[in-house]
Amino acid sequence: MDYVEKRVAQEASKPAAANDSLFTPLNVLLIGALLYTVYTFIKPKAPIALPKEEPAVVFKTFTPRTLLPFSGENGAPVYLAVRGRVFDVSRGRNFYGPGGPYANFAGRDASRGLAKGSFDEEMLTKDLDGPLDTLTDLTRDELEALQGWEDRFSEKYLVVGKLVAVGDENKA
């Protein structure tokens, strides 16, 4: 035991080396954190990328037949009409595009189906060259439901045109 006490006394009496106390694990860790913090502040920043600008949309006049190709098939935009206004619902392709729950409305006049809350094919106009659906037989509740849908589309999607009957394309 005397040997251990003598050895501890010898080591305690030695002067501490200046560089030994500087390179302790804690000091190395702190210096590393300080250098990393300084680096994050002075490193060059990447320029902020602006979102890709959407292409300009030209307001067009559609007939039921010219609206039909805009169903989202083969990467085409997805348009649908509500009360004569054609909306670009391409951003909602999951819902309105191929395979979506509202896909039967894509490229069509969705007014009657949305008003009645029905996705049935019978809600869609069969005669693409005939007159547009006047919706005169809808109840007050159905008209309110349709107005709610139209308001929702107006808030979320761009109006890209108007839907008119065949022969009315050139009328103002």
C-alpha positions as CSV (number, residue, x, y, z in Angstrom):
1,M,0.0,0.0,0.0
2,D,2.9,2.3,0.7
3,Y,4.0,2.0,-3.0
4,V,0.6,3.1,-4.2
5,E,0.5,6.1,-1.9
6,K,4.1,7.1,-2.9
7,R,3.2,6.8,-6.6
8,V,0.0,8.9,-6.2
9,A,2.1,11.5,-4.3
10,Q,4.7,11.6,-7.1
11,E,2.1,12.0,-9.8
12,A,0.3,14.7,-7.8
13,S,3.5,16.7,-7.4
14,K,4.3,16.7,-11.1
15,P,3.4,20.0,-12.8
16,A,0.4,19.6,-15.2
17,A,1.3,19.9,-18.9
18,A,-0.5,22.7,-20.6
19,N,-1.4,20.8,-23.7
20,D,-2.7,17.8,-21.7
21,S,-5.5,19.8,-20.1
22,L,-6.5,21.4,-23.5
23,F,-7.2,18.1,-25.3
24,T,-9.6,16.5,-23.0
25,P,-12.5,14.7,-24.6
26,L,-15.0,17.3,-23.4
27,N,-12.9,20.2,-24.8
28,V,-12.5,18.4,-28.2
29,L,-16.3,17.9,-28.3
30,L,-17.0,21.6,-27.5
31,I,-14.4,22.8,-30.1
32,G,-16.0,20.6,-32.7
33,A,-19.5,21.9,-31.9
34,L,-18.2,25.5,-32.1
35,L,-16.5,24.9,-35.4
36,Y,-19.6,23.3,-36.9
37,T,-21.8,26.2,-35.7
38,V,-19.4,28.7,-37.3
39,Y,-19.3,26.7,-40.5
40,T,-23.2,26.7,-40.8
41,F,-23.3,30.5,-40.5
42,I,-20.5,31.2,-43.0
43,K,-21.0,28.5,-45.7
44,P,-22.6,29.8,-48.9
45,K,-26.3,29.4,-49.1
46,A,-28.0,27.8,-52.1
47,P,-30.3,30.2,-53.9
48,I,-34.0,29.9,-53.0
49,A,-35.8,28.1,-55.8
50,L,-39.1,29.7,-56.8
51,P,-42.0,27.3,-57.5
52,K,-42.4,26.5,-61.2
53,E,-44.9,28.9,-62.7
54,E,-48.0,27.3,-64.1
55,P,-48.6,27.8,-67.8
56,A,-50.9,30.6,-68.8
57,V,-54.5,29.5,-69.4
58,V,-56.5,30.9,-72.2
59,F,-60.2,31.3,-71.5
60,K,-61.9,29.1,-74.1
61,T,-65.5,28.3,-75.1
62,F,-66.2,24.5,-74.9
63,T,-69.1,22.4,-76.2
64,P,-69.8,19.1,-74.5
65,R,-68.0,17.3,-77.4
66,T,-64.9,19.6,-77.2
67,L,-64.8,19.3,-73.4
68,L,-64.8,15.4,-73.5
69,P,-61.0,15.0,-74.3
70,F,-60.1,16.8,-71.1
71,S,-60.7,13.7,-68.9
72,G,-57.1,13.3,-67.7
73,E,-56.4,10.3,-70.0
74,N,-52.9,10.0,-71.4
75,G,-51.7,12.9,-69.3
76,A,-54.3,15.4,-70.6
77,P,-55.6,18.1,-68.2
78,V,-58.7,17.3,-66.2
79,Y,-61.6,19.8,-66.8
80,L,-65.2,19.6,-65.6
81,A,-68.1,22.0,-66.0
82,V,-70.4,23.2,-63.3
83,R,-73.3,25.5,-64.4
84,G,-71.6,26.5,-67.6
85,R,-68.2,27.3,-66.0
86,V,-65.3,25.0,-67.0
87,F,-62.8,24.4,-64.2
88,D,-59.3,23.0,-64.5
89,V,-59.3,20.4,-61.7
90,S,-55.9,18.8,-62.8
91,R,-54.5,19.5,-59.3
92,G,-57.2,17.2,-58.0
93,R,-56.3,14.4,-60.4
94,N,-56.5,11.9,-57.6
95,F,-60.3,12.7,-57.3
96,Y,-61.3,13.7,-60.8
97,G,-58.8,12.0,-63.0
98,P,-58.8,8.4,-64.2
99,G,-59.4,5.9,-61.4
100,G,-60.6,8.6,-59.0
101,P,-64.0,8.6,-57.3
102,Y,-65.3,11.5,-59.4
103,A,-63.7,10.3,-62.7
104,N,-67.0,10.0,-64.5
105,F,-67.4,13.9,-64.2
106,A,-64.0,14.5,-65.9
107,G,-64.4,16.1,-69.3
108,R,-68.2,16.5,-68.7
109,D,-70.9,18.7,-67.3
110,A,-71.0,17.6,-63.7
111,S,-73.8,19.9,-62.6
112,R,-76.7,17.4,-62.3
113,G,-74.6,14.7,-60.6
114,L,-73.1,17.1,-58.1
115,A,-76.5,18.6,-57.3
116,K,-78.0,15.2,-56.7
117,G,-75.0,13.7,-55.0
118,S,-74.9,10.9,-57.6
119,F,-72.0,9.4,-59.6
120,D,-74.3,7.4,-61.8
121,E,-73.8,7.5,-65.6
122,E,-77.4,8.6,-66.0
123,M,-76.6,12.0,-64.4
124,L,-74.4,12.8,-67.4
125,T,-75.7,14.3,-70.6
126,K,-75.9,11.5,-73.3
127,D,-76.4,13.8,-76.3
128,L,-73.2,15.7,-76.7
129,D,-74.5,17.7,-79.6
130,G,-77.9,18.5,-78.0
131,P,-78.9,21.4,-75.7
132,L,-77.3,21.8,-72.3
133,D,-79.1,20.6,-69.2
134,T,-81.1,23.5,-67.8
135,L,-81.3,22.0,-64.3
136,T,-84.9,23.5,-63.9
137,D,-86.2,20.3,-62.3
138,L,-83.8,20.5,-59.3
139,T,-85.1,21.1,-55.8
140,R,-84.1,23.9,-53.6
141,D,-81.8,21.5,-51.6
142,E,-80.2,20.2,-54.8
143,L,-79.5,23.8,-56.0
144,E,-78.0,24.7,-52.7
145,A,-75.7,21.6,-52.9
146,L,-74.7,22.5,-56.4
147,Q,-73.9,26.1,-55.2
148,G,-71.7,24.7,-52.5
149,W,-69.8,22.6,-55.1
150,E,-69.5,25.6,-57.4
151,D,-68.1,27.8,-54.5
152,R,-65.6,25.1,-53.6
153,F,-64.4,24.8,-57.2
154,S,-64.1,28.6,-57.5
155,E,-61.9,28.7,-54.4
156,K,-59.6,25.8,-55.4
157,Y,-59.4,25.7,-59.2
158,L,-59.0,28.0,-62.1
159,V,-61.9,28.7,-64.4
160,V,-60.6,28.0,-67.9
161,G,-63.7,28.5,-70.0
162,K,-67.4,28.3,-70.4
163,L,-69.6,25.5,-71.6
164,V,-72.1,26.2,-74.3
165,A,-74.4,24.1,-76.5
166,V,-73.3,23.2,-80.0
167,G,-74.0,26.1,-82.3
168,D,-73.6,28.7,-79.5
169,E,-69.7,28.8,-79.6
170,N,-69.6,32.2,-81.4
171,K,-72.3,33.9,-79.3
172,A,-71.0,36.4,-76.7
